[in-house]
Amino acid sequence: MKIGRWVGALGVLVASLTLLGACGSQEGRSVSASDGSHDHDHSHDHGSSNICNNDSCRMQATSPDDADVIVEIEFRNGVVYTLKNRVSITSGDQVVFSIISDVDEVIHVHGVDLIGEVLSGDPTNYLGIRVDSSGIFKVEFENSGTFIVELLVS
């Protein structure tokens, strides 16, 4: 019976350390899941991609080989999986979003109003941006209003 208690205690300890590791450093390789609950202004229309009517605000397909920073995103069953909730970049860095999704979506970078089409039929969507101003920029899937990540640009 004592062995059973030790095994149970060890299991609880391992689970606790795993959770602490996932909640710790933003620099680790922990996985963050977002169910869309986040805090920002929803006064704009999430139901369409009409926030951009010209090419200057559209993200371009960009090779990951050209990236200074790659943000990996998976969107499955309405849940976002990323390695970090906040990514630090330097102003002028080429950021490439590497996106796998089970639905067609529009990715939107708030504050600079850049958008990109994400297609579910593509194995991986690579969309690039370059942010030249400092600040914190929230990134979300526009149609569903699902939070993805924050870009901390300095």
Secondary structure, DSSP 4 states (H G I P E B T S, - for coil): -HHHHHHHHHHHHHHHHHHHHHHS-TTS---EEE-S---S---S-TT--TT--SGGGB-EE--GGG-SEEEEEEEETTEEEES-SEEEE-TT-EEEEEEEESS-EEEEETTTTEEEEE-TTSS-EEEEEE--S-EEEEEEETTTTEEEEEEEE-
